[in-house]
Amino acid sequence: MLVLMAIDVAVICLSAFLGLLIRFDLTWARVPTNYIQAVSSYLPCYIVATLAVFFVRKLYATMWSVAGVREALNIIGVCGLSSLLQVAGMMLLQLSVPRSYFLISFTLLCGATLAVRLSYRIYMSLLGQRFYKDKRNGKRILIAGAGTSGAVILKEIHTSSFVNDTVVCFVDDDRNKIGKILNGVPIEGNRYDIPKLAEKYRVDEIYIAMPSASAQSRKDIIDICQKTDCKVKILPGIYQLLNDEVSVSKLREVQIEDLLGREPIRVNLDEIIGYVSGKTILVTGGGGSIGSELCRQIAGHNPKRLVIFDVYENNAYDIQQELKKSHPELDLVVLIGSVRNTHRMESVFSTYRPDIVYHAAAHKHVPLMEDSPCEAIKNNVFGTYKTAKAADKYGTKRFVLISTDKAVNPTNIMGASKRLCEMVVQMMDARSETDFVAVRFGNVLGSNGSVIPLFKKQIEAGGPVTVTHPDIIRYFMTIPEAVSLVLQAGAYAKDGEIFVLDMGKPVKILDLAENLIRLSGYEPYVDIPIEFTGLRPGEKLYEELLMGEEGLQDTPNRLIHIGKPIEFDREWLAEKLDELYEVANRDENARIRAMVKELVPTYRPAG
């Protein structure tokens, strides 16, 4: 800083006297002596005032190696302020100089200060990056998107001393940009030209810098990029651009969610805050994938108290520690226990009197439940029933059941048990002051026991990746989307309704496996083999979201629909549940399947 201040003193002196010289046609002999004396007399004040203004306006705290237009405009403003002080000071001291002198002096000060400040920046842009970066170890980059974000990323790659990569070309879907040059880099074509350009320029990595593109558009570009051998990175979203956060560091690996090809589900936060804020909330299964995300989002909406209930102490401990750190002000209670234990549930409800219950506790693994059907019934059906009865008894206002698309025309005991859970909720809603509701959605990306973590482990081990059937398809959603739906459904909850998410098109599991292998930098069937193992017990080729008898009603959120409840004899169900409970607790597997089939007419066991 001292060196820069010394240079500034020299610049101030030079601009002061050179201004006089230029005013008199660069002939020193023509400059009147009284003008020289006036400038000399005011020079110490001019130096002090200018340095003070420079210091206040943070010209000595700015990183000039990465300076841009904003910093240049700041210099012009600061020099203008210094010149105004010079005019005022010389008038106050009655020092006479030509009026044009002030304008010339300002121009000289401004130009010299800009030159000094931006010289290193210009050097790095024009010379440093060209001659001093070691490109031998750098990657060759193609950027998809020649807009503002792409330009910012290119600028950072050009100027950063820590990035040795080279941007070889752009692609952009705007025809007016194709054939143009952006900061020395050609815009060679559109998205469909990516494969041939990647080969032509020997591209190592592709950066997708199109934050405002739709989810479907991003998916299409990713699909095209996967036809190359290049690694792909993506700029997450438009908020990065709005928050001035576009940079190379914001680029991330393409994630499997990017391949869903639809926009994420949005919820009305005002509705959520309105019914969660100031309430006591109970989340059963609060340590699981869905339950823990529910707890995170609820914690951010000012509940009076959050009660987490889980049978697995490690999961409960993890979310407890996370919430203590992220929300130290939260009144958090973490309890261990099973929803199958009547007395434990009674104790929890009588002690904490929750206003809202999110019931996420369940066994969900299809093949395992086929081998242990009585456990599925005990935990899923009667865990739900006991929790619902406690909610009714202790005045809970709303009860939200987490259900699944596997409850529709189930072919496995897990799906049938979740359909029974939905029927229990509908039965309880008819006889209770509590508003009961069920939320049904498909597979959750990245949840415990889901296909994505399994595929990732198999890829890390070098394969093979196992797919049950080449034609099997599933609906997918992200964990935050699933939780958003649950929270919104709680706002709408009434009359035992079943809420269904419009999840777009189903995804082929084989495509998911192939894409995940490519995103990991390998070639399917070459580097990582894929094996087909056959459908597992109770597994369908495809899942449904509604039964044939159910219609759809719209909600204020166009992606959330209500399935019209199927009518059934609720009194008969209550009687049969007592019998089902006895059979389940005697572990009579054959008998339990027959009873479930009787209670759930749409249950069609596979095989």
C-alpha positions as MATLAB code, in Angstrom:
seq = 'MLVLMAIDVAVICLSAFLGLLIRFDLTWARVPTNYIQAVSSYLPCYIVATLAVFFVRKLYATMWSVAGVREALNIIGVCGLSSLLQVAGMMLLQLSVPRSYFLISFTLLCGATLAVRLSYRIYMSLLGQRFYKDKRNGKRILIAGAGTSGAVILKEIHTSSFVNDTVVCFVDDDRNKIGKILNGVPIEGNRYDIPKLAEKYRVDEIYIAMPSASAQSRKDIIDICQKTDCKVKILPGIYQLLNDEVSVSKLREVQIEDLLGREPIRVNLDEIIGYVSGKTILVTGGGGSIGSELCRQIAGHNPKRLVIFDVYENNAYDIQQELKKSHPELDLVVLIGSVRNTHRMESVFSTYRPDIVYHAAAHKHVPLMEDSPCEAIKNNVFGTYKTAKAADKYGTKRFVLISTDKAVNPTNIMGASKRLCEMVVQMMDARSETDFVAVRFGNVLGSNGSVIPLFKKQIEAGGPVTVTHPDIIRYFMTIPEAVSLVLQAGAYAKDGEIFVLDMGKPVKILDLAENLIRLSGYEPYVDIPIEFTGLRPGEKLYEELLMGEEGLQDTPNRLIHIGKPIEFDREWLAEKLDELYEVANRDENARIRAMVKELVPTYRPAG';
ca = [
       0.000    0.000    0.000;
       2.861    2.413    0.815;
       4.392    1.825   -2.595;
       1.050    2.540   -4.263;
       0.610    5.717   -2.179;
       4.084    6.902   -3.231;
       3.154    6.319   -6.858;
      -0.083    8.231   -6.323;
       1.852   11.216   -4.896;
       3.972   11.255   -8.048;
       0.835   11.026  -10.212;
      -0.819   13.922   -8.320;
       2.243   16.144   -8.754;
       2.561   15.217  -12.412;
      -1.115   15.886  -13.167;
      -0.951   19.259  -11.330;
       2.009   20.697  -13.259;
       1.375   18.871  -16.536;
      -2.105   20.391  -16.535;
      -0.552   23.864  -16.669;
       1.905   22.796  -19.354;
      -0.819   21.396  -21.585;
      -2.989   24.485  -21.010;
      -0.161   26.612  -22.472;
       0.562   24.418  -25.495;
       3.354   22.405  -23.858;
       5.584   25.493  -23.737;
       6.861   26.018  -20.228;
       8.109   29.534  -20.943;
       4.578   30.678  -21.732;
       3.220   29.609  -18.302;
       2.736   32.719  -16.098;
       4.780   32.655  -12.892;
       1.746   33.393  -10.685;
       0.006   30.244  -11.995;
       3.049   28.105  -11.150;
       3.192   29.641   -7.688;
      -0.552   29.010   -7.162;
      -0.281   25.339   -8.113;
       2.885   24.942   -6.005;
       1.246   26.588   -2.993;
      -1.831   24.361   -3.115;
       0.057   21.146   -4.014;
       0.548   19.870   -0.389;
      -3.188   20.318    0.294;
      -3.977   18.684   -3.062;
      -1.831   15.637   -2.195;
      -3.301   15.201    1.299;
      -6.907   15.688    0.145;
      -6.520   13.303   -2.803;
      -4.862   10.550   -0.732;
      -7.579   10.947    1.906;
     -10.329   10.563   -0.692;
      -8.528    7.548   -2.196;
      -8.304    5.955    1.248;
     -11.942    6.621    2.187;
     -13.161    5.223   -1.160;
     -11.054    2.060   -0.558;
      -8.747    2.446   -3.534;
      -6.020    0.951   -1.351;
      -8.157   -2.029   -0.309;
      -9.281   -3.094   -3.793;
      -7.824   -6.211   -5.465;
      -6.724   -4.636   -8.736;
      -5.584   -7.940  -10.225;
      -9.255   -8.831  -10.796;
     -10.617   -5.305  -11.252;
     -13.275   -4.539  -13.817;
     -15.710   -1.870  -14.953;
     -17.082   -1.222  -11.464;
     -13.611   -0.444  -10.102;
     -12.809    1.790  -13.097;
     -15.976    3.807  -12.543;
     -15.045    4.134   -8.872;
     -11.668    5.638   -9.866;
     -13.364    8.202  -12.137;
     -15.739    9.198   -9.334;
     -12.934    9.473   -6.783;
     -10.769   11.601   -9.088;
     -13.775   13.814   -9.818;
     -14.304   14.356   -6.088;
     -10.625   15.190   -5.622;
     -10.787   17.749   -8.437;
     -13.882   19.369   -6.934;
     -12.014   19.702   -3.634;
      -9.124   21.241   -5.571;
     -11.434   23.833   -7.139;
     -12.985   24.673   -3.757;
      -9.621   24.822   -1.993;
      -7.935   27.101   -4.511;
     -10.949   29.431   -4.563;
     -10.958   29.519   -0.763;
      -7.247   30.369   -0.703;
      -7.763   32.866   -3.562;
      -5.226   31.131   -5.779;
      -5.724   32.014   -9.434;
      -5.387   29.492  -12.317;
      -7.202   29.187  -15.667;
     -10.582   27.467  -15.422;
      -9.643   24.978  -18.126;
      -6.721   23.866  -15.923;
      -9.070   21.995  -13.567;
     -10.571   19.935  -16.365;
      -7.150   19.089  -17.814;
      -5.764   18.233  -14.394;
      -8.769   16.005  -13.612;
      -8.369   14.185  -16.932;
      -4.672   13.588  -16.304;
      -5.237   12.428  -12.708;
      -8.017   10.102  -13.750;
      -6.094    8.608  -16.674;
      -2.872    8.128  -14.739;
      -4.649    6.606  -11.724;
      -6.556    4.208  -13.988;
      -3.339    3.280  -15.782;
      -1.522    2.563  -12.537;
      -4.381    0.603  -10.987;
      -5.318   -1.419  -14.029;
      -1.847   -2.043  -15.411;
      -1.497   -5.348  -13.557;
      -5.014   -6.360  -14.547;
      -4.269   -5.568  -18.197;
      -0.937   -7.350  -17.962;
      -2.584  -10.533  -16.662;
      -5.287  -10.415  -19.320;
      -3.063   -9.716  -22.321;
       0.321  -11.134  -21.361;
       0.259  -13.090  -18.110;
      -2.270  -15.697  -19.172;
      -0.704  -16.082  -22.586;
       2.937  -16.451  -21.604;
       3.152  -17.504  -17.980;
       0.391  -20.083  -17.456;
       1.556  -23.658  -17.782;
      -0.991  -25.060  -20.212;
       0.631  -28.473  -20.387;
      -1.349  -29.714  -17.411;
      -4.468  -27.682  -18.174;
      -7.735  -28.956  -19.610;
      -9.390  -27.902  -22.856;
     -12.850  -26.485  -22.118;
     -15.984  -26.091  -24.223;
     -18.587  -23.762  -22.694;
     -22.261  -24.261  -23.571;
     -23.837  -20.823  -23.236;
     -22.229  -17.650  -24.592;
     -24.239  -15.327  -22.361;
     -23.309  -13.406  -19.239;
     -22.529  -16.510  -17.185;
     -20.329  -18.031  -19.862;
     -18.472  -14.729  -20.278;
     -17.846  -14.478  -16.518;
     -16.484  -18.034  -16.380;
     -14.246  -17.331  -19.396;
     -12.947  -14.156  -17.738;
     -12.077  -16.036  -14.552;
     -10.278  -18.781  -16.468;
      -8.304  -16.125  -18.383;
      -7.307  -14.061  -15.361;
      -6.932  -16.559  -12.514;
      -3.387  -17.637  -11.750;
      -4.792  -20.833  -10.244;
      -6.611  -22.069  -13.361;
      -4.420  -23.426  -16.171;
      -7.300  -24.477  -18.425;
      -8.059  -23.133  -21.896;
     -11.508  -22.353  -23.275;
     -11.336  -23.483  -26.897;
     -14.858  -22.593  -28.051;
     -18.432  -21.734  -27.121;
     -21.746  -23.114  -28.308;
     -25.016  -21.213  -28.037;
     -28.538  -21.739  -29.371;
     -28.868  -18.041  -30.291;
     -28.262  -17.919  -34.054;
     -27.159  -14.279  -33.826;
     -24.192  -15.289  -31.666;
     -22.918  -18.157  -33.805;
     -19.811  -17.164  -35.751;
     -19.001  -14.283  -33.388;
     -15.993  -13.982  -31.065;
     -16.380  -13.634  -27.284;
     -13.228  -12.330  -25.588;
     -11.069  -14.030  -28.175;
     -12.946  -17.349  -28.142;
     -15.102  -18.365  -31.139;
     -18.791  -19.282  -30.821;
     -18.769  -22.287  -33.127;
     -22.338  -23.592  -33.188;
     -25.355  -24.723  -31.173;
     -25.954  -27.562  -28.713;
     -26.236  -30.159  -31.478;
     -22.681  -29.348  -32.629;
     -21.176  -30.313  -29.244;
     -20.088  -33.888  -30.229;
     -18.218  -32.832  -33.393;
     -16.699  -29.754  -31.703;
     -15.545  -31.873  -28.774;
     -13.715  -34.112  -31.236;
     -12.390  -31.219  -33.364;
     -10.938  -29.286  -30.412;
      -9.950  -32.363  -28.333;
     -12.146  -31.097  -25.485;
     -11.585  -32.522  -21.996;
     -14.476  -30.893  -20.128;
     -17.764  -29.228  -21.026;
     -19.164  -26.450  -18.829;
     -22.924  -25.858  -19.097;
     -23.320  -22.162  -18.240;
     -27.031  -21.702  -18.915;
     -28.562  -20.954  -15.497;
     -31.847  -19.670  -16.915;
     -32.467  -22.734  -19.112;
     -35.429  -24.952  -18.236;
     -34.895  -28.317  -16.569;
     -35.887  -30.114  -19.786;
     -33.452  -28.013  -21.821;
     -30.604  -28.750  -19.402;
     -31.432  -32.453  -19.572;
     -31.358  -32.362  -23.381;
     -27.936  -30.676  -23.368;
     -26.601  -33.182  -20.834;
     -27.866  -36.027  -23.018;
     -25.971  -34.547  -25.982;
     -22.815  -34.084  -23.885;
     -22.965  -37.742  -22.868;
     -22.350  -38.677  -26.511;
     -18.797  -37.398  -25.974;
     -16.083  -38.681  -23.656;
     -15.906  -35.317  -21.897;
     -16.518  -34.672  -18.229;
     -19.527  -32.381  -17.763;
     -20.039  -29.657  -15.164;
     -23.041  -27.390  -14.758;
     -23.844  -23.987  -13.272;
     -26.756  -24.733  -10.893;
     -29.379  -22.048  -11.522;
     -30.444  -18.503  -12.287;
     -30.075  -17.453   -8.632;
     -26.292  -17.683   -9.096;
     -26.521  -15.018  -11.794;
     -28.884  -12.802   -9.797;
     -26.644  -12.965   -6.723;
     -23.493  -12.203   -8.749;
     -22.109  -15.606   -7.754;
     -21.146  -16.905  -11.195;
     -17.636  -18.378  -11.085;
     -15.721  -21.519  -11.890;
     -16.049  -22.561   -8.250;
     -19.853  -22.571   -8.577;
     -19.745  -25.166  -11.333;
     -20.668  -28.592  -10.004;
     -20.723  -32.119  -11.274;
     -23.873  -33.051  -13.175;
     -26.152  -34.829  -10.733;
     -28.712  -37.479  -11.458;
     -31.514  -34.998  -10.623;
     -30.456  -32.993  -13.680;
     -31.607  -35.921  -15.825;
     -35.222  -35.859  -14.590;
     -36.054  -33.228  -17.188;
     -38.587  -31.245  -15.178;
     -38.626  -28.220  -12.927;
     -38.412  -28.831   -9.166;
     -41.633  -28.711   -7.187;
     -42.383  -25.310   -5.658;
     -44.573  -24.790   -2.627;
     -46.341  -21.810   -1.141;
     -44.090  -20.977    1.795;
     -46.679  -18.621    3.270;
     -49.127  -21.518    3.610;
     -46.483  -23.708    5.228;
     -45.327  -21.033    7.652;
     -48.937  -20.238    8.473;
     -49.799  -23.652    9.830;
     -46.369  -24.761   11.164;
     -45.269  -21.580   12.911;
     -45.910  -21.602   16.635;
     -47.049  -25.255   16.631;
     -45.703  -28.378   18.297;
     -44.699  -30.790   15.536;
     -44.055  -34.531   15.859;
     -42.142  -36.384   13.135;
     -42.101  -40.158   13.460;
     -39.227  -41.812   11.650;
     -37.543  -38.424   11.957;
     -34.061  -39.838   11.435;
     -34.789  -41.345    8.012;
     -34.260  -39.797    4.585;
     -37.702  -38.183    4.345;
     -38.152  -37.670    8.071;
     -34.841  -35.867    8.553;
     -35.497  -33.532    5.611;
     -38.943  -32.803    7.068;
     -37.255  -31.858   10.327;
     -34.794  -29.558    8.530;
     -37.512  -27.673    6.691;
     -39.865  -27.500    9.667;
     -37.038  -26.180   11.863;
     -36.711  -23.219    9.498;
     -40.410  -22.302    9.821;
     -40.468  -21.278   13.498;
     -42.286  -24.172   15.195;
     -43.023  -23.860   18.887;
     -41.416  -27.260   19.436;
     -40.113  -30.040   17.194;
     -40.323  -33.602   18.511;
     -38.314  -36.220   16.606;
     -39.281  -39.838   17.231;
     -37.267  -42.736   15.798;
     -36.423  -46.312   16.682;
     -32.868  -45.999   15.322;
     -30.735  -44.028   17.778;
     -27.851  -43.323   15.364;
     -30.152  -41.666   12.821;
     -31.889  -39.677   15.552;
     -28.560  -38.567   16.982;
     -27.299  -37.348   13.595;
     -30.304  -35.124   12.896;
     -30.291  -33.907   16.516;
     -26.689  -32.703   16.242;
     -27.305  -31.120   12.848;
     -30.346  -29.149   14.033;
     -28.642  -28.055   17.249;
     -25.921  -26.489   15.138;
     -28.107  -24.967   12.405;
     -31.005  -23.881   14.652;
     -29.676  -23.344   18.201;
     -32.837  -21.429   19.116;
     -35.085  -24.412   18.296;
     -36.964  -26.157   21.110;
     -35.920  -29.647   20.016;
     -36.894  -32.946   21.630;
     -35.441  -36.239   20.349;
     -37.042  -39.468   21.544;
     -36.212  -43.105   20.910;
     -38.987  -45.655   20.578;
     -41.167  -47.685   18.243;
     -44.526  -46.676   16.812;
     -45.556  -50.305   17.423;
     -45.448  -49.697   21.181;
     -48.902  -48.497   22.306;
     -47.783  -47.303   25.732;
     -44.775  -45.447   24.322;
     -46.964  -43.584   21.812;
     -49.493  -42.738   24.526;
     -46.675  -41.337   26.661;
     -45.271  -39.207   23.840;
     -48.654  -37.727   22.904;
     -49.789  -37.119   26.470;
     -46.518  -35.385   27.327;
     -46.001  -33.184   24.272;
     -49.519  -32.813   22.801;
     -48.388  -32.285   19.188;
     -50.533  -30.056   16.977;
     -49.291  -31.687   13.764;
     -47.940  -35.191   13.156;
     -45.900  -36.282   10.143;
     -45.888  -40.047   10.148;
     -42.789  -41.169    8.211;
     -41.925  -44.257   10.259;
     -42.244  -47.374    8.094;
     -40.562  -50.443    6.670;
     -40.169  -49.722    2.949;
     -37.802  -52.303    1.425;
     -39.927  -54.438   -0.931;
     -37.940  -57.729   -1.110;
     -37.181  -57.773    2.625;
     -40.834  -57.276    3.497;
     -41.781  -60.145    1.168;
     -39.709  -62.389    3.421;
     -41.117  -60.841    6.630;
     -44.748  -59.941    5.860;
     -45.906  -59.940    9.484;
     -43.247  -57.368   10.365;
     -44.468  -55.145    7.541;
     -48.003  -55.301    8.918;
     -46.956  -54.770   12.533;
     -44.799  -51.755   11.756;
     -46.544  -50.091    8.834;
     -50.228  -50.795    9.475;
     -50.388  -50.968   13.243;
     -47.634  -48.419   13.786;
     -49.813  -46.033   11.763;
     -53.014  -47.130   13.527;
     -51.571  -46.679   17.023;
     -50.055  -43.318   16.173;
     -53.310  -42.157   14.574;
     -55.380  -43.238   17.598;
     -53.019  -41.374   19.927;
     -53.311  -38.302   17.712;
     -57.106  -38.522   17.909;
     -57.113  -39.075   21.669;
     -54.813  -36.157   22.488;
     -56.311  -33.561   20.160;
     -53.797  -33.388   17.310;
     -55.077  -30.990   14.648;
     -53.487  -32.618   11.572;
     -52.003  -36.018   10.806;
     -50.029  -36.510    7.571;
     -49.168  -40.065    6.460;
     -46.208  -40.621    4.142;
     -47.406  -43.136    1.538;
     -46.076  -44.472   -1.763;
     -47.059  -45.222   -5.344;
     -46.505  -48.889   -4.471;
     -49.826  -48.730   -2.617;
     -51.605  -48.593   -5.989;
     -52.660  -52.053   -7.212;
     -49.926  -53.542   -5.020;
     -48.070  -56.688   -6.044;
     -46.040  -56.880   -2.827;
     -46.773  -56.919    0.883;
     -45.011  -53.594    1.467;
     -47.269  -51.817   -1.044;
     -50.345  -53.576    0.336;
     -49.406  -52.550    3.875;
     -49.123  -48.900    2.774;
     -52.536  -49.133    1.078;
     -53.906  -50.391    4.393;
     -52.240  -47.399    6.065;
     -54.123  -45.095    3.678;
     -57.363  -46.882    4.531;
     -56.627  -46.494    8.254;
     -56.128  -42.758    7.723;
     -59.418  -42.484    5.836;
     -61.202  -44.494    8.526;
     -59.764  -42.342   11.307;
     -60.673  -39.129    9.502;
     -64.340  -40.178    9.427;
     -64.490  -40.712   13.187;
     -62.121  -38.008   14.485;
     -61.873  -34.249   14.845;
     -58.288  -34.545   13.615;
     -57.694  -33.864    9.902;
     -56.064  -36.976    8.475;
     -54.396  -37.019    5.054;
     -52.045  -39.254    3.057;
     -49.322  -38.138    0.662;
     -48.363  -40.516   -2.134;
     -45.257  -40.160   -4.254;
     -42.749  -42.273   -6.154;
     -39.154  -43.234   -5.556;
     -36.951  -40.691   -3.824;
     -33.532  -40.048   -5.325;
     -30.747  -40.729   -2.866;
     -32.930  -41.970   -0.006;
     -31.701  -44.793    2.208;
     -32.033  -48.112    0.416;
     -32.889  -46.538   -2.952;
     -31.311  -47.449   -6.260;
     -28.963  -44.470   -6.675;
     -26.772  -45.117   -3.582;
     -26.650  -48.792   -4.606;
     -25.518  -47.926   -8.134;
     -22.878  -45.527   -6.793;
     -21.420  -48.200   -4.509;
     -21.353  -50.693   -7.369;
     -19.601  -48.193   -9.661;
     -17.030  -47.340   -6.983;
     -16.318  -51.073   -6.651;
     -15.730  -51.345  -10.409;
     -19.065  -52.983  -11.182;
     -21.083  -54.740  -12.167;
     -24.113  -52.472  -11.849;
     -27.182  -54.652  -11.328;
     -30.557  -53.866  -12.897;
     -33.459  -56.208  -12.334;
     -35.002  -55.862  -15.814;
     -34.079  -53.844  -18.948;
     -37.632  -52.442  -19.236;
     -38.336  -51.553  -15.606;
     -39.440  -47.921  -15.090;
     -40.062  -45.759  -12.047;
     -41.259  -42.260  -11.138;
     -38.589  -40.276   -9.325;
     -38.395  -37.145   -7.230;
     -35.770  -35.508   -5.048;
     -35.895  -35.583   -1.256;
     -36.603  -31.799   -0.998;
     -39.440  -32.207   -3.511;
     -40.950  -35.066   -1.528;
     -40.808  -33.024    1.656;
     -42.249  -29.963   -0.087;
     -45.235  -32.051   -1.134;
     -45.710  -33.368    2.383;
     -45.592  -29.879    3.870;
     -47.993  -28.455    1.295;
     -50.391  -31.374    1.764;
     -50.437  -30.583    5.460;
     -51.712  -27.117    4.577;
     -54.526  -28.564    2.453;
     -55.319  -31.526    4.735;
     -58.967  -32.520    5.180;
     -61.424  -35.368    4.655;
     -58.914  -38.218    4.480;
     -57.643  -37.097    1.094;
     -54.755  -38.724   -0.758;
     -52.403  -36.219   -2.354;
     -50.545  -37.182   -5.520;
     -47.576  -35.417   -7.110;
     -47.362  -34.889  -10.856;
     -43.828  -36.227  -11.286;
     -43.615  -35.942  -15.045;
     -42.482  -38.868  -17.126;
     -41.271  -42.084  -15.513;
     -37.575  -42.908  -15.831;
     -36.172  -46.142  -17.188;
     -33.886  -47.672  -14.554;
     -31.484  -48.925  -17.223;
     -31.105  -45.368  -18.550;
     -30.509  -44.210  -14.985;
     -27.733  -46.779  -14.542;
     -26.086  -45.920  -17.868;
     -26.234  -42.167  -17.182;
     -24.809  -42.561  -13.688;
     -21.910  -44.612  -15.074;
     -21.196  -41.909  -17.672;
     -21.460  -39.130  -15.092;
     -18.869  -41.015  -13.053;
     -16.470  -40.833  -16.006;
     -16.847  -44.396  -17.304;
     -18.295  -46.058  -20.379;
     -21.243  -48.434  -19.761;
     -20.635  -52.048  -20.778;
     -16.965  -51.213  -21.463;
     -15.502  -49.884  -18.197;
     -18.448  -50.870  -15.987;
     -20.600  -53.897  -16.902;
     -24.370  -53.933  -16.349;
     -26.029  -57.188  -15.334;
     -29.748  -58.026  -15.355;
     -30.763  -60.030  -12.304;
     -34.496  -60.539  -12.871;
     -37.438  -58.967  -11.057;
     -37.301  -59.365   -7.287;
     -40.173  -60.848   -5.281;
     -43.173  -58.511   -5.404;
     -41.549  -56.083   -7.849;
     -43.480  -54.481  -10.748;
     -42.135  -53.424  -14.117;
     -43.856  -50.067  -13.578;
     -45.530  -48.173  -10.749;
     -48.841  -46.311  -10.753;
     -49.838  -43.219   -8.814;
     -53.617  -43.707   -8.784;
     -55.990  -46.626   -8.781;
     -58.505  -46.894  -11.591;
     -61.367  -45.929   -9.313;
     -59.690  -42.717   -8.157;
     -60.159  -39.434   -9.991;
     -57.980  -36.375   -9.776;
     -58.856  -32.965   -8.375;
     -56.630  -29.928   -8.687;
     -55.133  -27.905   -5.843;
     -53.718  -24.358   -5.911;
     -50.356  -25.986   -6.681;
     -50.766  -27.279  -10.237;
     -48.286  -30.131   -9.613;
     -50.165  -31.471   -6.589;
     -53.453  -33.317   -7.100;
     -56.025  -34.964   -4.862;
     -57.163  -38.508   -5.440;
     -60.831  -39.003   -4.643;
     -61.033  -41.485   -1.722;
     -62.332  -44.947   -2.583;
     -65.339  -45.826   -0.464;
     -65.138  -48.886    1.799;
     -66.889  -50.171    4.927;
     -64.990  -48.466    7.730;
     -66.676  -50.411   10.538;
     -65.879  -53.681    8.836;
     -62.247  -52.555    8.434;
     -61.996  -51.706   12.157;
     -63.224  -55.188   13.076;
     -60.889  -56.906   10.616;
     -57.909  -54.911   11.894;
     -58.326  -56.554   15.320;
     -58.151  -59.963   13.690;
     -55.214  -58.897   11.500;
     -53.353  -57.751   14.605;
     -53.688  -61.151   16.241;
     -52.512  -62.996   13.125;
     -49.514  -60.671   12.644;
     -48.406  -61.127   16.238;
     -48.563  -64.914   15.820;
     -46.252  -64.536   12.789;
     -48.534  -66.561   10.529;
     -47.098  -65.499    7.182;
     -49.422  -67.491    4.930;
     -52.504  -66.381    6.847;
     -51.402  -62.735    6.899;
     -51.119  -62.651    3.096;
     -54.618  -64.067    2.724;
     -56.050  -61.525    5.155;
     -54.285  -58.613    3.454;
     -55.692  -59.790    0.118;
     -59.164  -59.801    1.667;
     -58.726  -56.277    3.093;
     -57.060  -54.804   -0.017;
     -59.021  -56.037   -3.066;
     -56.476  -54.484   -5.455;
     -53.611  -56.538   -3.935;
     -52.382  -59.023   -6.526;
     -49.351  -60.893   -5.184;
     -46.733  -61.504   -7.892;
     -46.256  -65.149   -8.908;
];
